[in-house]
Amino acid sequence: MDVATVDRLLSTTRAVRKRLDLTRPVERSVLLECLQLAMQAPTASNSQNWRWLVVTDQDKRAAIAEIYRSCAGDYMARAAESERDPQTRRVYQSADALTGILAEVPVHVIPCIEGRLDGQSQPVAAAAWASIIPAAWSFQLALRSRGLGSVWTTLHLFKEGEVAELLGIPDTVTQVALFPVAYTIGTDFKPATRPPAETVTSWNTWGQR
């Protein structure tokens, strides 16, 4: 295994919003390749209860974008203006910009899990999330390796029911996120600024460095 290539994939798979190519179609075969790879991720108790809803219909994408925009409201713009940390401010500005172009992003992917988590105990809920989050991240890594990008968004979940009604999602299914998917404009993404691992890692006892 080429460790350098794997490390580059892991360290440069960024949240892509402003560099999504809104004009280039995304092939169904590429999406299925990425989803097939995603489904190799471990699942709790071998449940394999992930489900994927891929939305390419223009009218439905526009409707999803409108729901997303109504959830975002003025929050993103206010957050961007009030944030003092430059890196975080850029993230908010980028997220605010996404609300304006979401309908034009050629593919929306909604990862889901069979079942509802309402009222579930923490271990049960944790197991459910553990069955979809690794797969969803593998999907984003597979996109990156093929020149596509995405960003993990959750704002539409404030109106999950409206999106479920729009897309015919049964009320026994939990939506997890919304991934806008497109080829990226350029592929020269760089690692983000992060603190040294030693500063956020404890050994044997919390707070023990």
C-alpha positions in Angstrom: 0.0 0.0 0.0 1.4 3.4 -1.0 1.3 5.2 2.4 2.1 8.6 0.9 -0.9 8.4 -1.4 -3.2 7.2 1.3 -2.0 10.0 3.7 -2.5 12.6 1.0 -6.1 11.4 0.4 -6.8 11.4 4.1 -5.3 14.9 4.7 -6.7 16.7 1.7 -10.3 15.5 1.5 -11.7 18.9 2.3 -15.3 20.2 2.7 -15.8 21.6 -0.8 -18.4 24.3 -1.4 -17.0 27.1 -3.6 -15.0 24.8 -5.9 -17.8 22.6 -7.0 -18.1 22.5 -10.8 -21.8 23.2 -11.4 -21.6 22.6 -15.2 -20.1 19.2 -15.5 -22.4 16.2 -15.2 -21.6 13.4 -12.8 -21.8 9.9 -14.2 -24.1 7.4 -12.5 -21.4 4.8 -12.8 -19.0 6.9 -10.8 -21.5 7.5 -8.1 -22.2 3.8 -7.8 -18.5 3.0 -7.7 -18.1 5.3 -4.7 -21.2 4.0 -3.0 -20.0 0.4 -3.5 -16.7 1.3 -1.8 -18.5 3.1 1.0 -20.4 0.0 1.8 -17.2 -1.8 2.6 -17.0 0.2 5.8 -17.7 -1.6 9.1 -21.2 -1.7 10.5 -22.4 -2.3 14.0 -23.4 -5.9 14.5 -23.1 -6.4 10.7 -26.4 -4.5 10.4 -25.7 -3.1 6.9 -28.7 -0.8 7.3 -27.3 2.1 5.3 -29.4 3.4 2.5 -28.5 6.0 -0.1 -30.8 8.4 -1.9 -29.2 10.0 -4.9 -31.1 13.1 -6.3 -30.3 14.3 -9.8 -33.8 15.6 -10.7 -33.4 19.4 -11.2 -36.8 20.3 -9.7 -36.2 18.1 -6.6 -32.8 19.6 -6.1 -34.3 23.0 -6.3 -36.9 22.1 -3.7 -34.2 20.7 -1.4 -32.2 23.8 -1.8 -35.2 26.0 -0.9 -35.8 23.9 2.3 -32.1 24.1 3.1 -32.1 27.9 2.6 -35.1 28.3 4.9 -33.3 26.3 7.6 -30.1 28.4 7.2 -32.0 31.7 7.4 -29.6 34.5 8.3 -27.6 32.3 10.6 -24.7 31.7 8.3 -24.3 35.4 7.3 -24.5 36.5 11.0 -22.0 33.8 12.0 -19.6 34.8 9.3 -19.7 38.4 10.4 -19.3 37.8 14.1 -16.6 35.1 14.0 -13.2 36.3 15.0 -11.1 33.3 14.0 -10.1 33.9 10.3 -10.2 30.2 9.4 -13.6 29.6 11.0 -14.9 32.9 9.4 -14.0 31.6 6.0 -15.8 28.3 6.7 -19.0 30.2 7.6 -18.6 32.4 4.5 -18.2 29.4 2.4 -21.2 27.7 4.0 -23.3 30.8 3.4 -22.3 30.8 -0.3 -23.4 27.2 -0.6 -27.0 28.2 0.1 -27.0 30.3 -3.0 -25.8 27.5 -5.4 -27.1 24.3 -3.8 -29.8 23.9 -6.4 -27.2 24.0 -9.2 -25.0 21.3 -7.7 -25.6 18.4 -10.1 -26.1 15.7 -7.5 -27.5 15.6 -3.9 -26.8 12.4 -1.9 -28.7 11.8 1.3 -27.2 8.9 3.4 -29.9 7.3 5.5 -30.3 4.4 8.0 -33.2 2.1 8.3 -35.0 2.7 11.6 -35.5 5.7 13.9 -33.4 6.8 16.8 -36.1 8.8 18.7 -35.9 7.9 22.4 -33.2 5.3 21.9 -30.5 4.8 24.6 -27.0 6.2 24.0 -25.5 2.8 23.2 -28.2 2.0 20.6 -27.9 5.4 19.0 -24.1 5.2 19.0 -24.2 1.9 17.2 -26.6 3.2 14.6 -24.4 6.2 13.9 -21.4 3.9 13.8 -23.0 2.0 11.0 -23.4 5.0 8.7 -20.8 7.6 9.5 -17.8 5.4 8.5 -19.6 4.5 5.2 -20.5 8.1 4.5 -16.9 9.3 5.1 -15.6 6.5 2.9 -18.0 7.8 0.2 -16.4 11.2 0.4 -12.9 9.8 0.3 -13.9 7.8 -2.8 -15.2 11.0 -4.4 -12.0 12.8 -3.7 -9.9 10.0 -5.3 -12.0 10.4 -8.5 -11.8 14.2 -8.8 -15.1 14.9 -7.1 -15.9 16.8 -4.0 -18.6 17.3 -1.4 -19.4 18.7 2.0 -21.2 17.1 5.0 -24.2 19.3 5.6 -27.0 18.8 8.1 -29.1 22.0 8.1 -32.0 20.4 6.1 -32.6 18.0 9.0 -34.4 20.8 10.9 -37.1 20.1 8.3 -36.4 16.4 7.7 -40.1 15.7 7.3 -40.5 18.1 4.4 -37.6 16.5 2.6 -38.9 13.0 3.4 -42.3 14.0 1.9 -40.6 15.5 -1.2 -38.5 12.4 -1.9 -40.9 9.7 -0.6 -38.6 8.6 2.3 -40.6 6.3 4.6 -41.1 7.5 8.2 -39.2 4.4 9.4 -36.0 5.8 7.8 -33.6 8.3 9.4 -31.8 10.9 7.2 -28.2 11.5 8.3 -26.9 14.3 6.1 -27.0 15.9 2.7 -23.9 15.7 0.4 -23.8 18.1 -2.5 -21.7 16.2 -5.1 -19.8 17.5 -8.1 -16.5 17.4 -9.9 -14.1 19.9 -8.3 -12.6 22.9 -10.0 -9.0 21.8 -9.7 -7.8 19.1 -7.4 -5.0 20.9 -5.5 -6.5 20.8 -2.0 -4.2 21.1 0.9 -4.2 19.9 4.5 -6.1 22.1 7.0 -4.4 23.9 9.9 -4.9 21.6 12.9 -3.2 21.5 16.3 -0.5 18.9 17.0 -2.0 15.5 18.1 -0.1 15.7 21.3 -2.1 18.7 22.5 -5.4 17.0 22.2 -4.5 13.5 23.3 -4.5 12.1 26.8 -2.8 8.8 27.9 -4.5 6.5 30.3 -6.1 9.3 32.3 -8.0 12.3 31.0 -5.7 15.3 30.7 -2.5 13.3 31.1 -0.1 14.1 28.3 
